[in-house]
Amino acid sequence: MTMLIRKKLLWPAPSKINSDFRVDARPHNPSPVYQYEFSHAFANPFGVIIDKSRLIRKIIYDEQIIGWTGEVRLVASSLIKKKIYHEGPLLVVGHPVWRNYYHFTLELLPRIFMLKEHIDLDPRTRIILPSGLQSFHGDWLDLLGLRRKVVELEHAALATSSKLITCDYQASSTNFNSPMMKEYKKWIEDRISRCESNNFIEPSIPQGEKIFLTRRNDGRRSISTIADVEGELKARGYSVVFFDELSLWSQIKIIRSTKYLISIHGAAMANIIFGNQNRLRILELCNHAFNFHFYEKLAKSLDIEYNRLGCIPVVSTHDNPNHQDIYVNTCSLMALMDRLGF
């Protein structure tokens, strides 16, 4: 019979709401983070814990409302799924959007950070992640020294052990628990220093104070005036960088040396977690109709200066303002840069 062995407070909610956070479509209201330990239960790769007849713990994530019909399907499918048994404790940290760099870096990995004591307590402890990890997943696991601690679970399988351990998300999606994110950053910095001592960081990546972070035209969230924007920024000494073409190690080195970062909105901006709070200044180019301020909240959680230029969306097939291409008026951009000292 499945039992909740222990529930423990890992991280309290902030004593007060960060008044610097702009109110947007998802108001900032971080909750306390609890750890849960279960015996004789099963977990899928995406963070859902069930027993033989009911769903025990589903993903605590605003955009993933499973609903009762979904719960019935999950429980029913568990009867026919392949079962994997592990001798030691299993950490259940899955995320439904684990393939996305932003969600993996800022929502899944912080759960590992909050449960890290279990990795040291028992050498048999393993972390459940979905099979089919991409190169950036591997880079992150190498950076954190966790590659050998991961069990890649097939999407149609369940894992079980004598103890399943999980925890809440550190805040609702697109929000951040400011004190916790600072501690998460310290943990990452400690791991980076270990990698540097082992020569894991690539030494040949050019560094500069001024970076324009953009993306190839992949059918969404591109800049229609990209040639003009790149020309103006290059004239001001900016280097054009495509993070999706670089390893994580290279991205770390670039961000750590950057003072002025201009970037189109996208998952690569999660890398400001590597930025120097006394050095990095950010200017984000974003659709003015997109009423979520992910990176403003993240930057302010880390005491990093943040600025934003709202841009006009270009007519496209995308209804979601987050996916629409944008028109960047170079005169407006240059004027804002002059005012900000970029």
C-alpha atoms as one frame of an Amber mdcrd trajectory, in Angstrom:
protein
   0.000   0.000   0.000   1.299   3.443  -0.958   2.121   5.638   2.009   3.283
   9.202   2.462   6.301   8.608   4.691   7.246  12.218   5.277   6.345  15.778
   4.322   8.978  18.391   5.088   9.235  22.133   4.457  12.235  22.729   2.191
  11.850  26.410   1.447   9.439  28.921   2.995   7.507  31.393   0.932   9.170
  34.834   0.909   8.111  36.960   3.867   6.868  39.582   1.428   6.072  39.790
  -2.263   8.807  41.410  -4.351   7.363  44.849  -5.066   9.790  45.305  -7.960
   8.048  42.584  -9.948   5.738  44.013 -12.554   2.184  42.635 -12.414   1.513
  40.543 -15.516  -0.739  37.736 -16.726   0.570  35.486 -13.959   0.854  37.481
 -10.716   3.873  36.798  -8.551   2.808  34.711  -5.573   5.436  32.072  -4.720
   4.316  29.365  -2.314   6.353  27.404   0.210   8.178  24.368  -1.187   7.547
  21.016   0.485   9.336  17.722   0.060   7.285  14.499  -0.122   8.498  10.932
   0.408   6.352   7.978  -0.695   6.750   4.235  -0.291   5.516   1.578  -2.715
   4.400   4.029  -5.396   5.152   4.429  -9.099   6.417   7.473 -11.014   6.313
   8.299 -14.698   9.145  10.273 -16.362   7.185  13.537 -16.166   6.776  13.801
 -12.413   3.437  12.105 -11.785   3.257   9.670  -8.841   0.528   7.018  -8.716
  -0.297   3.735  -7.001  -2.308   0.848  -8.404  -5.667   2.602  -8.173  -5.247
   6.353  -7.888  -3.118   9.333  -8.724  -1.130  10.386  -5.637   0.823  13.439
  -6.699   0.509  15.280  -9.961   2.668  17.979 -11.410   2.342  21.240  -9.530
   2.347  23.509 -12.531  -0.267  26.046 -13.559  -0.359  25.121 -17.241  -0.611
  21.374 -16.687  -4.093  20.881 -15.258  -4.650  17.170 -15.720  -8.368  16.996
 -14.867 -10.280  13.936 -13.710 -10.438  12.321 -17.170  -6.678  12.671 -17.484
  -6.243  11.142 -14.044  -8.370   8.167 -15.045  -6.248   7.652 -18.178  -3.016
   7.885 -16.161  -4.150   5.342 -13.592  -5.601   2.992 -16.216  -2.464   3.127
 -18.358  -0.315   2.382 -15.292  -1.765  -1.128 -15.251  -0.195  -1.968 -18.617
   3.003   0.084 -18.513   6.432  -1.466 -18.147   7.609  -1.314 -14.507  11.227
  -0.602 -13.541  12.403  -1.315  -9.986  15.381   0.470  -8.394  17.004  -0.565
  -5.126  17.762   2.927  -3.802  15.737   6.140  -3.470  14.391   7.748  -6.652
  14.081  11.528  -7.063  10.971  12.481  -9.055  11.661  15.884 -10.620  10.023
  15.541 -14.042   8.573  18.397 -16.030   6.015  18.215 -18.875   8.061  20.661
 -20.974  11.448  19.156 -20.140  12.685  19.525 -23.736  12.489  23.316 -23.431
  15.736  24.899 -22.235  13.972  27.570 -20.148  11.743  25.138 -18.238  14.535
  22.604 -17.748  17.019  25.215 -16.487  14.731  27.283 -14.276  12.035  24.859
 -13.136  13.271  21.253 -13.320  16.886  21.746 -12.213  15.900  23.847  -9.158
  13.965  20.800  -7.937  17.174  18.755  -8.095  18.907  21.592  -6.224  16.286
  21.426  -3.459  16.603  17.635  -3.196  20.394  17.504  -3.535  20.966  16.296
   0.040  19.522  12.901  -0.891  22.138  12.424  -3.608  24.881  12.736  -0.991
  23.081  10.746   1.721  22.680   7.527  -0.232  24.991   6.598  -3.146  22.171
   4.472  -4.591  19.955   7.530  -5.137  19.027   8.151  -8.753  17.151  10.943
 -10.583  14.320  10.010 -12.966  14.382  11.861 -16.289  12.616  11.037 -19.568
  14.586   9.117 -22.186  15.760  11.009 -25.246  17.896  13.654 -23.570  19.337
  16.299 -25.874  22.880  17.687 -25.913  22.072  20.575 -23.562  20.623  18.123
 -21.041  23.887  16.211 -21.145  25.920  19.404 -20.775  23.918  20.379 -17.705
  24.258  16.956 -16.115  28.020  17.023 -16.709  28.250  20.505 -15.218  26.388
  19.401 -12.093  28.272  16.111 -11.851  25.023  14.140 -12.117  25.365  12.222
 -15.380  25.831   8.878 -13.601  22.996   9.621 -11.180  20.298   9.742 -13.853
  17.893   6.973 -14.840  16.428   7.673 -18.286  12.918   6.287 -18.137  11.069
   5.351 -21.307   7.954   7.433 -21.828   5.763   4.334 -21.648   7.320   3.031
 -18.432   6.990   3.553 -14.691   9.683   3.430 -12.018   9.334   2.306  -8.428
  11.481   1.771  -5.357  11.070   1.586  -1.608  11.193   5.384  -1.529  10.111
   8.013  -4.074  11.085  11.589  -3.211   9.692  14.696  -4.881   8.986  18.361
  -4.123   6.915  21.303  -5.261   8.079  23.720  -7.925   9.931  26.708  -6.470
   7.194  29.067  -7.714   4.366  29.069 -10.210   5.448  29.058 -13.847   7.219
  32.241 -15.021   7.630  33.394 -11.428  10.593  33.101  -9.090  11.243  32.744
  -5.386  13.972  35.400  -5.229  15.939  34.101  -2.192  15.850  30.542  -3.508
  17.051  31.557  -6.980  20.075  33.267  -5.450  20.963  30.059  -3.609  20.370
  28.048  -6.792  22.753  30.373  -8.622  25.409  29.868  -5.906  25.066  26.105
  -6.285  25.569  26.402 -10.057  28.561  28.715  -9.628  30.167  26.205  -7.279
  29.716  23.472  -9.881  31.115  25.724 -12.614  34.254  26.348 -10.572  34.756
  22.590 -10.278  34.369  22.217 -14.033  36.872  24.993 -14.671  39.394  23.287
 -12.409  38.983  20.181 -14.579  39.318  22.200 -17.824  35.725  21.509 -18.885
  35.106  25.122 -19.940  36.118  25.680 -23.569  38.942  28.281 -23.703  38.601
  29.324 -27.342  35.256  31.155 -27.291  35.704  34.880 -28.006  34.589  37.117
 -25.176  33.372  40.679 -25.299  31.452  43.179 -23.236  28.709  43.707 -25.831
  26.584  40.806 -27.060  23.511  40.677 -29.299  21.796  37.341 -28.639  19.512
  36.316 -31.485  18.180  33.225 -33.233  18.027  31.761 -36.703  14.754  32.190
 -38.576  12.953  29.025 -37.489   9.446  30.183 -38.317   8.635  32.019 -35.116
   9.852  34.837 -32.880  12.221  36.345 -35.448  13.060  39.986 -36.133  11.763
  41.170 -39.507  14.345  43.978 -39.591  17.224  41.749 -38.469  19.695  42.979
 -41.118  19.225  46.605 -40.047  19.391  45.754 -36.349  22.557  43.682 -36.726
  24.191  46.398 -38.830  23.497  49.115 -36.253  24.612  46.971 -33.318  27.807
  45.799 -35.031  28.636  49.454 -35.694  28.414  49.988 -31.937  30.770  47.122
 -31.201  28.275  44.340 -30.524  29.023  40.705 -31.412  26.140  38.646 -32.841
  25.761  35.303 -31.044  23.490  32.294 -31.614  23.390  30.278 -28.384  21.585
  27.359 -30.012  24.767  26.704 -31.996  27.049  26.613 -28.935  27.652  24.170
 -26.096  26.501  25.088 -22.607  30.129  25.621 -21.583  30.556  28.229 -24.334
  27.341  29.998 -23.372  28.492  30.212 -19.754  31.792  31.797 -20.685  30.132
  34.366 -22.939  27.477  35.436 -20.415  29.993  35.689 -17.578  32.104  38.119
 -19.596  29.171  40.171 -20.936  28.340  43.634 -19.638  25.710  44.712 -22.176
  23.310  42.007 -23.362  20.675  42.777 -25.999  18.482  39.786 -26.775  15.304
  38.814 -28.517  12.908  37.060 -26.135  13.590  33.330 -25.999  14.697  30.355
 -23.904  18.391  31.258 -24.274  17.818  34.215 -21.963  17.583  31.717 -19.107
  21.381  31.913 -19.205  21.312  35.214 -17.355  21.472  32.878 -14.345  25.227
  32.824 -15.140  25.506  36.634 -15.285  27.501  38.845 -12.949  25.027  40.870
 -10.884  27.508  43.728 -10.537  28.247  43.769 -14.252  25.480  42.427 -16.506
  22.875  44.811 -17.961  20.009  43.465 -20.061  17.862  44.901 -22.841  15.184
  42.482 -24.055  13.410  42.875 -27.414   9.894  41.524 -27.047   6.415  41.675
 -28.543   4.663  44.505 -26.666   1.484  42.374 -26.551   3.208  39.564 -24.657
   2.125  40.098 -21.060   4.506  37.741 -19.280   7.692  39.127 -17.803   9.782
  35.975 -17.277  13.182  37.514 -17.571  12.426  40.766 -15.810  11.394  38.711
 -12.773  14.431  36.449 -13.064  16.818  39.391 -13.428  15.323  41.211 -10.458
  15.467  38.004  -8.424  19.228  37.992  -9.084  19.737  41.769  -8.671  20.613
  42.176 -12.348  19.586  45.321 -14.254  16.761  44.692 -16.713  15.325  46.845
 -19.518  12.783  46.055 -22.223  11.829  47.410 -25.649   8.257  46.543 -26.616
   8.042  45.865 -30.359   5.229  45.670 -32.902   4.247  42.112 -33.922   4.459
  41.132 -37.563   1.451  39.475 -39.188   2.001  35.717 -38.946   0.206  32.401
 -38.565   0.858  32.400 -34.808  -1.911  33.566 -32.468   0.302  33.407 -29.394
   2.130  36.761 -28.965   5.068  34.796 -27.556   5.593  33.103 -30.943   4.998
  36.005 -33.313   7.776  37.682 -35.258   8.468  41.289 -34.300   9.394  44.510
 -36.061  12.240  46.298 -34.300  12.414  49.990 -35.164  16.145  50.677 -35.288
  15.686  54.384 -34.508  13.720  53.542 -31.361  16.296  50.929 -30.375  19.234
  53.289 -30.844  17.463  56.063 -28.930  16.748  53.715 -26.005  20.339  52.479
 -26.025  21.609  56.056 -25.901  19.311  56.853 -22.982  20.369  53.731 -21.066
  24.062  54.024 -21.868  24.248  50.842 -23.945
